Amino acid sequence: MANDWKDRLGMVYSTDPNYKFEYDMEEEEITLPPEKQHLIVTLDRKQRKGKAVTLIKGFIGSTDDLKELGKYLKNKCGVGGTAKEGIILVQGDFRPKIQELLKGKGYKVKQSGG
């Protein structure tokens, strides 16, 4: 850890020679099985210069599993996108196709909006 001191900026000096600083490690969220996931598929055009994107919200799990599901959906739709902060973004309007793909994997899917 080259930048170890940056992680301890709010730390007060300790005179205890046996003191070890405990880092705040964020625990990775456990991924729920697909049957217990309730995903919401929406179409979004806001702040995207009028271009449509399909958003998949409600994923509960690790970022690796989220990115893996996002990669699967983008690959099947043949377009780009991103997966971060519990949201998968797929470029274009692929709501019906994505719903069928997610149902095929066992997820509970609901469409939101028009």
N, C-alpha and C positions, 0 to 999 in steps of 0.2 A: 504494500500500500504506500505509494509514493506521496499521496496527498492525505495522509492519515490525520494531520493536524486540522485540516478543513472540516473533517467530520466531527471534531471536538470543539468547535468554536465557542459554544455556550458553556463549556466545561469550566468549573472553578478548580483551582489548583488543590491537589490533595497531598498531604505530607505522609500518608500511609505508604510505606515502601511495597506493600503487597497489593495495592489497589490496581485493579484492571478495569479499564473503561469498557462498558458494555454498549455496543453499537445497536442502534434501532434497526433491526432487520425486518423488513416487511415480509410477512408470511404470504406465501403463494396460496391463492384461493383454490380450494378443492373443486374440481369440475364435476358438476352433477351429471348423472346419466341422461341421455337424450329424452327419455320418457318423462323426466321431471323438469325439463326446460320448457319455458313458455316464451317463444320468440315472437316478436312483432315485426312485420315487414311493412315498410312505408316507402313512399316516393317523396323525394325532396328536391326542390329547385332553388331554395333560398341561398343567397350568397355564392351562386355557382354560375353566374352569367347566363341564366336561363337553361342550362343543361341539366338534365334529369339524372339523379342517382338513386339507387335503391339502398335503403338503410335497413339493416337487421339489428334490432335492439333486444336487450333482455338476456343475453348470454351470461351465464354464471359459471366461472371457471378460470383456469390459468390463462395467461397471455399466450402461451405456446399452443394450447388447444384452440383458442380463439383464432390465432393466425393460421392454424392448420385448417380449420373450418372455412375461413375466409379464402384461403388458397384453393380449396376444393371448389367453392362456389364460383370464384373468378375463373378457374380453369374450365368448368362446365359451361359457363356463359361465354367464354372466349373474350373477356374484357379485363380491364385493370380495376384497381380499387385498393382499399387499405383495410386493416383490422387493428383497432386500438381502443383502449378505454371501454371495453365491453360493447363496442359497436363495429359492425362490419359494413363497409361502404363499397358498393359495386357500381361501376359506371354504367349508366343507361337504365332503362325501365325494363327490369326482368322479374317483376313481382310474381307472375304466375309460375314461371320456370323455377324460381328460387323456392317458392312454396312447395312445389312438387319434389324438388331435390331434398329439402329439409324433412318433409314428411316421409320420404323414402329412407332417410337415415334414422327415423323414429322420433323426431322432434315434434312438439305441439306448436303449430304455427297459426298466427292470426294476422289478417291484413288490416292495417289501420289507414284511414283516409280514403280518398276517392280513387 
